[in-house]
Amino acid sequence: MQSTTGVKLLAAAAALAAGLAAMPGYAADTETVKLGFAAPLTGPQSHYGEDMKNGLLLALEEANKQNIQLDGKTAKFELVSRDDQADPRTAVQVAQQIVDEDVQGVLGHFNSGTTIPASRVYNDAGLPQIAMATSPEYTQQGYDTTFRMMTSDTQQGAADGEFIVKDLGAKKVALIDDRTAYGQGLADQVAAAVKANGGEVVAREYTNDKANDFTAILTNIKEKQPDVIFFGGLDAQSGPMRRQMVRLGIKAPLMSGEMTRSETFIKLAGDAANGTYASLAGVPLKQMAAGEKFAADYKARFNKDPGVYAPYAYDGAWNMITAMKEAGSSDPEKYLPKLASLQRAGATSKNIAYDENGDLKEIAVTIYEVKDGKWEMVKTMVSKASQ
């Protein structure tokens, strides 16, 4: 027979175990939900990748505090991160590594040139993917697993071309792109929109995403006397390019896409940054549905202000988590239909929803200009993607 003391100890231990088991998030009742992430985390584009990653982490940390029930257990969301170095070949290798980690979904990649080849790996594995990539090709592959965090280049390019001709009054436009899927794709769409609005493309030059000397192509462009020069590429190139434009006496303003709309561009361009235009999907952070709250939460967590991509990454993560919540499961087959039919209010918009291709239905593009060393909003444009 057990002693009275022994019985009491056993009873106390049983009560403690029962109490722990009833607690939300107790290990025995917890399901780890792995979400893959890949972006440039080293090299000249690492500031983009870090910004995106921070937005994702903020969302996952918030979700973990909510004790979300999936498959009968409390979900603990975990980010499986990989550095794709903004390199397409590395991205495919990284994508397979992520799949091998038994993730339930993918939030990435960042660049179009890495996202597109990686998306084939994820699609073959049946994994839903929400990427930052903006190239039209990403969601035009016929996969039901591809979704966006931002407006596509088709949508942004249409707004940029219209602004160049109608608002800046440009009749002659020169184009430069870095031959990446992002840069070339955006420049192609701008070229089409310029022509559609009655402008003329008088020069088309090419560089690469490692270059820093653009004297030769800018000299060729100067002879064409364009009213505006549009660049499809990164701030690491647009910053030096703008300085060289000023040095060569080119009076035409520079316009670019969201990768130029950064503090890095202003640092690299210096005093020459003033008068540069850049477009960005959506509306300014302060005008976003919950932008100010997001900015405050981000700064409290990371001790710095969010960059361009953080709020879109944050919403992308919550889109996937919300689909899982609606399905009651982290099983990709079960929550994928919920993601496709998603309708929710997020930080960036009150009306987040996808069309049949996985593109965002709501299209808004804001144009910014550098004035006195700071990006200031010029106007927000609403446009439709060309079919």
FENHUMO-V629943 format. One record per run of one state. SS is the DSSP state (@ for helix, = for strand, . for the rest). FROM is the first residue (numbers start at 1). TO is the last residue. If there is no record, write none. Layout:
BEGIN
ss={SS & SS}
from={FROM & FROM}
to={TO & TO}
END
This chain:
BEGIN
ss={. & @ & . & @ & = & . & @ & . & = & . & = & . & @ & . & = & . & @ & . & = & . & @ & . & = & . & @ & . & = & . & @ & . & = & . & @ & . & = & . & @ & . & = & . & @ & . & = & . & @ & . & @ & . & @ & . & @ & . & = & . & = & . & = & . & = & . & = & .}
from={1 & 4 & 23 & 27 & 30 & 40 & 46 & 65 & 69 & 71 & 73 & 84 & 88 & 101 & 105 & 108 & 112 & 125 & 129 & 132 & 136 & 141 & 146 & 149 & 153 & 168 & 172 & 178 & 181 & 197 & 200 & 207 & 215 & 225 & 228 & 233 & 235 & 248 & 253 & 257 & 263 & 274 & 277 & 282 & 285 & 288 & 291 & 303 & 310 & 328 & 332 & 341 & 343 & 345 & 352 & 355 & 360 & 361 & 365 & 372 & 374 & 382}
to={3 & 22 & 26 & 29 & 39 & 45 & 64 & 68 & 70 & 72 & 83 & 87 & 100 & 104 & 107 & 111 & 124 & 128 & 131 & 135 & 140 & 145 & 148 & 152 & 167 & 171 & 177 & 180 & 196 & 199 & 206 & 214 & 224 & 227 & 232 & 234 & 247 & 252 & 256 & 262 & 273 & 276 & 281 & 284 & 287 & 290 & 302 & 309 & 327 & 331 & 340 & 342 & 344 & 351 & 354 & 359 & 360 & 364 & 371 & 373 & 381 & 387}
END
